[in-house]
Amino acid sequence: MTDVERFYADQRDGVFRYLRRIVGGPEAARDLTQEVFLRVSRAGMPDASDLGRRAWVFRIARNLALNHIRDGRRRPATVALGNPVTPATQELGVALRQAIAALPELDRDIFELRETAGLSYDEIAAACEIDVEAVRSRLHRARQALRGTLGRSLQLSEQRGVRCTGAGREAREDR
């Protein structure tokens, strides 16, 4: 076992616990822990005592955590589409992309701004330089077109044995 491997084995859990407290989630902490030790392996071990090496690795971890937090504040919040528990099949994903691509350009942009970016009607109106009523109308038209196109795809998928249990279908069945 090399010095870097031994150092990794000794410090990995402590670095992970530290990063998890700083960034909050285990996924981000795992990614950052991996990045810390990639940087350690690239830089090589410093000629310091064990305490100096430990301080060095935690300085790397702290800097990466601060960068991660700072970058997170710069990124807009992500918006989950549909039911996150039930992933779309490949066929439905392809059908959705094709149906959205088939929309008229402005309707597609309005739909994407609303459903993907989460913009309000006022924000969409300003971005597209149209009035709010036009946004409502075009968004309604886009949703109707997608329902028509995707309705056929969902029927074909059900005939092939694919069970579609998205939030929209459950809501219709409850009525």
ZIGI-V568481 format. One record per residue. N is the residue number from 1. RES is the residue in one small letter. PHI is phi in whole degrees, 0 to 359 (NA if undefined). PSI is psi in radians with two decimals (NA if undefined). D_LAST is the distance of its C-alpha to the last C-alpha in whole Angstrom. Layout:
# ZIGI-V568481
N RES PHI PSI D_LAST
N RES PHI PSI D_LAST
This chain:
# ZIGI-V568481
1 m NA 2.25 64
2 t 283 2.96 65
3 d 299 -0.72 65
4 v 294 -0.74 62
5 e 296 -0.73 60
6 r 295 -0.75 62
7 f 298 -0.74 61
8 y 300 -0.85 57
9 a 299 -0.66 57
10 d 286 -0.61 58
11 q 256 -0.28 56
12 r 307 -0.90 53
13 d 295 -0.71 51
14 g 294 -0.71 53
15 v 295 -0.75 52
16 f 299 -0.83 48
17 r 301 -0.75 48
18 y 299 -0.86 49
19 l 294 -0.62 47
20 r 296 -0.68 44
21 r 292 -0.65 45
22 i 285 -0.85 45
23 v 266 -0.23 42
24 g 97 -0.97 40
25 g 261 2.61 38
26 p 292 -0.56 40
27 e 294 -0.84 39
28 a 296 -0.68 41
29 a 296 -0.70 43
30 r 297 -0.79 44
31 d 299 -0.78 44
32 l 292 -0.63 47
33 t 298 -0.76 49
34 q 298 -0.76 49
35 e 297 -0.68 50
36 v 303 -0.87 53
37 f 283 -0.38 54
38 l 295 -0.76 54
39 r 294 -0.65 56
40 v 297 -0.78 59
41 s 291 -0.59 59
42 r 288 -0.67 60
43 a 280 -0.45 62
44 g 84 2.74 64
45 m 285 2.33 65
46 p 287 2.75 67
47 d 275 1.04 71
48 a 239 3.01 70
49 s 290 3.03 70
50 d 301 -0.67 67
51 l 294 -0.68 66
52 g 294 -0.69 66
53 r 293 -0.71 64
54 r 296 -0.77 61
55 a 298 -0.68 61
56 w 297 -0.82 61
57 v 293 -0.62 58
58 f 286 -0.45 56
59 r 293 -0.74 57
60 i 299 -0.80 56
61 a 298 -0.76 52
62 r 296 -0.80 52
63 n 298 -0.73 53
64 l 295 -0.70 50
65 a 296 -0.76 48
66 l 296 -0.71 49
67 n 297 -0.73 48
68 h 298 -0.80 45
69 i 296 -0.78 44
70 r 297 -0.78 45
71 d 295 -0.63 44
72 g 297 -0.59 40
73 r 288 -0.47 41
74 r 280 -0.50 42
75 r 278 2.46 39
76 p 290 2.70 35
77 a 295 2.49 32
78 t 276 2.63 30
79 v 244 2.14 27
80 a 282 2.33 24
81 l 257 2.43 22
82 g 68 -2.70 19
83 n 265 1.89 19
84 p 293 -0.31 22
85 v 282 -0.56 22
86 t 254 1.78 21
87 p 288 2.57 24
88 a 287 2.55 24
89 t 287 2.89 26
90 q 300 -0.72 29
91 e 298 -0.76 27
92 l 292 -0.64 24
93 g 298 -0.74 26
94 v 294 -0.77 29
95 a 299 -0.71 26
96 l 296 -0.83 25
97 r 299 -0.72 28
98 q 293 -0.71 29
99 a 294 -0.72 26
100 i 293 -0.72 27
101 a 296 -0.48 31
102 a 281 -0.22 30
103 l 293 2.65 29
104 p 303 2.60 31
105 e 308 -0.88 33
106 l 293 -0.71 32
107 d 298 -0.73 29
108 r 298 -0.80 29
109 d 298 -0.77 31
110 i 297 -0.77 29
111 f 299 -0.83 26
112 e 296 -0.73 28
113 l 298 -0.65 29
114 r 282 -0.92 26
115 e 276 -0.55 24
116 t 266 -0.84 27
117 a 271 -0.33 29
118 g 76 0.42 27
119 l 288 2.65 29
120 s 283 2.93 28
121 y 300 -0.71 27
122 d 297 -0.73 31
123 e 294 -0.70 32
124 i 295 -0.76 31
125 a 302 -0.77 33
126 a 294 -0.73 36
127 a 294 -0.64 36
128 c 263 -0.03 35
129 e 56 0.84 37
130 i 226 2.99 35
131 d 274 2.89 33
132 v 297 -0.67 30
133 e 297 -0.64 28
134 a 294 -0.65 30
135 v 298 -0.85 28
136 r 302 -0.81 24
137 s 297 -0.84 25
138 r 292 -0.64 26
139 l 294 -0.74 23
140 h 299 -0.80 21
141 r 299 -0.75 23
142 a 296 -0.77 23
143 r 296 -0.71 20
144 q 298 -0.78 19
145 a 297 -0.73 22
146 l 293 -0.71 21
147 r 300 -0.77 18
148 g 297 -0.84 20
149 t 293 -0.82 22
150 l 285 -0.46 20
151 g 302 -0.75 18
152 r 296 -0.71 21
153 s 294 -0.68 22
154 l 293 -0.69 19
155 q 297 -0.74 19
156 l 296 -0.71 23
157 s 295 -0.71 23
158 e 294 -0.62 20
159 q 294 -0.51 23
160 r 273 0.00 26
161 g 95 0.15 24
162 v 274 2.17 23
163 r 269 2.12 20
164 c 253 1.96 17
165 t 234 0.85 15
166 g 289 2.89 15
167 a 301 -0.68 13
168 g 294 -0.69 11
169 r 290 -0.71 10
170 e 297 -0.67 9
171 a 296 -0.67 7
172 r 291 -0.67 6
173 e 290 -0.45 6
174 d 285 -0.31 4
175 r 290 NA 0
